[in-house]
Each structure stands twice: as C-alpha cells, then as structure tokens.
C-alpha cells in the first residue's frame, strides 16, 4: 500500500509539473486576470527554487489536479493561506495555527494545530501563539490537509505571501499558486529583492497589516494577500509598487538579519543583540527558514533611520555588499554568526 501511494504521488508531481510547463508555453493573449497572476508567479526566477518541494514522504499531500483535466488552469476560485510557525527541537519549523479565506474574504479556516515534535521556541511576540494554545489544540497536520483537500482537488488557486513557506510546513504540494511576493516588485530593483507583506499593504491597500510590536494574525495576513491579488485582478493595480517618503523612511529604520542558524532561539537572538550591539529600543520580527532545519532571518525595527544607522555602525566587522548591492556585516554572537544588512 505504501509503495502504491509513493508511486501515485510521483505520478501526480510529474503531471502537475507538466501542466505548469504547458501553461508557461501557451500564449499570454487569452490569459484571464487570475491566470496572469499565476503566470507572474510561475515565470519568476525564484519559483522553481521556492516551490520545488521534497514531497516524497508519505506525510505529504500532493495535489492531483494535473492528472484530472487539461482545462484546470481556467479556475477563478481562490483561497488565501497563512500559517504561524514555531521552532521545533530538531531545528525544523512547525505549524501551530492556520488561517484561510475565500475570494469573498470569508474565513474558511482558523485553527490551532498540535505539532508532532517538541517545541523549543513559540515566538509568541511574533506568532501570538502560546504554549497553552498548543496544548489545547486537537487538530493534527493531517486534519488540516483533509480540510483543504476539496479545494485543492478542484483546481482552486492558492494565494499567499511567500506561500512556499506555508506549503512547506503544511506539507502540501499544489501547483496552481499566486505568490504576492513574486507578483509585486520594487521599481528599478533586482528580482531577488522582494517587498514585504506590510510594504505591499501600505503601498497598494493603504494600511498596515503588521504593526510594530503587535503579534501577527494568520487570518489577517491571509486576507491581506487575497486583497492584494484582487486589487490586480479587479482594479488592474500596477504590480510595480510606488514607495512614499514615509515608506522609504520606514525601510531605513530597519535592519535585516539573515543566515541565522536554527539552534539560536529568537529569545537568545534578542538578548545577544541588546547586550552586544543595539543599545536602543528595538523589536525583532522573525521570518521562517526557507528550508526545513535551515537558516532563518529576522527584521529588527528601530525608532528611526538614525537609530538603525547607528546600530549598523556599532557592529564591528568588514562591510561588504549583498547580491542586491546593499551593505552588510557579519555579526558574531555567543553561539552563532550571521549577517546584518541595511534594508535600503
């Protein structure tokens, strides 16, 4: 039985990939507004990197849309997803809360999930999830997959911001996606530099979805991703965003930390930063690792661009530039080394 499931999953993965490749080769002229956003996602250089999941184990759900019908790509049904994640003992990310909304912004899922591994960092200041929430949770990852299965099997478009992170922890491999981090772009910037969900909400929707010092809410983030997709589909909003002076100032008041090893908890990270490098008040927004058990990153938010610049100068080390041309330095803490980079 297990061999049969493994073979079936392999066939479904191959069918899904062939479906996407066929879609990419078709003419753009007859694209629906939804297909245009799917195309912007799947033709982005990072798509193949981000959405090539190692979905070979039996606990993955692999969508079967590629084996069902040739016209599945014409669907205009959409579901936006977002997850809150914790750090598990083995260094992997574990999903502890899932939010999903439909095209009409109706909440179809808002559930806590019981992780199947011990948790070492709940990241409560970011996720809003406590140990008590997780203890009370009754649903497993398989239960969440089953709740989403009817949508995925019917060819529903999954929408999200950096959606690959959510699908990775949900162990769902579904080919029909709109990722707002790949759809929207900065003017005159490399494709590797992606706008944050908050930046997009301020630029396109006119509000902040993630306020400094306030924990995230997966349903609110899912709603924001769906609103961004609908802004392009229904209102023909430009996918090249315009930054106001206030938004540029906000970018300058932040520093980006990357290549942080998974064994350094968010609490340890904040303690080391406060004691050794950043004397002024700041908040830390942790971002999930791009690969299970890999490095994670974080955004440090200061009160002003002046404080952020001073904090960067406080870091002793050789200054270099990253692939986007932004200045960065290597930080050495008690148990780890990682990079600190300016955001603008």
C-alpha positions, 0 to 999 in steps of 0.5 A: 500500500505504501509503495502504491501511494509513493508511486501515485504521488510521483505520478501526480508531481510529474503531471502537475509539473507538466501542466505548469510547463504547458501553461508557461508555453501557451500564449499570454493573449487569452490569459484571464486576470487570475491566470496572469497572476499565476503566470507572474508567479510561475515565470519568476526566477525564484519559483522553481527554487521556492516551490520545488518541494521534497514531497516524497514522504508519505506525510505529504499531500500532493495535489492531483489536479494535473492528472484530472483535466487539461482545462484546470488552469481556467479556475477563478476560485481562490483561497488565501493561506497563512500559517504561524510557525514555531521552532521545533527541537530538531531545528525544523519549523512547525505549524501551530495555527492556520488561517484561510479565506475565500475570494469573498474574504470569508474565513474558511479556516482558523485553527490551532494545530498540535505539532508532532515534535517538541517545541523549543521556541513559540515566538509568541511576540511574533506568532501570538501563539502560546504554549497553552494554545498548543496544548489545547489544540486537537487538530493534527497536520493531517486534519488540516490537509483533509480540510483543504483537500476539496479545494485543492482537488478542484483546481482552486488557486492558492494565494499567499505571501511567500506561500512556499513557506506555508506549503512547506510546513503544511506539507502540501504540494499544489501547483496552481499558486499566486505568490504576492511576493513574486507578483509585486516588485520594487521599481528599478530593483533586482528580482531577488529583492522582494517587498514585504507583506506590510510594504505591499499593504501600505503601498497598494491597500493603504494600511498596515497589516503588521504593526510594530510590536503587535503579534501577527494574525494568520487570518489577517495576513491571509486576507491581506494577500487575497486583497492584494491579488484582487486589487490586480485582478479587479482594479488592474493595480500596477504590480510595480509598487510606488514607495512614499517618503514615509515608506522609504523612511520606514525601510531605513529604520530597519535592519535585516538579519539573515543566515541565522542558524536554527539552534539560536532561539529568537529569545537568545537572538534578542538578548545577544543583540541588546547586550552586544550591539543595539543599545536602543529600543528595538523589536525583532520580527522573525521570518521562517527558514526557507528550508526545513532545519535551515537558516532563518532571518529576522527584521529588527525595527528601530525608532528611526533611520538614525537609530538603525544607522547607528546600530549598523555602525556599532557592529564591528566587522568588514562591510561588504555588499549583498547580491542586491548591492546593499551593505552588510556585516557579519555579526558574531554572537555567543553561539552563532554568526550571521549577517546584518544588512541595511534594508535600503 
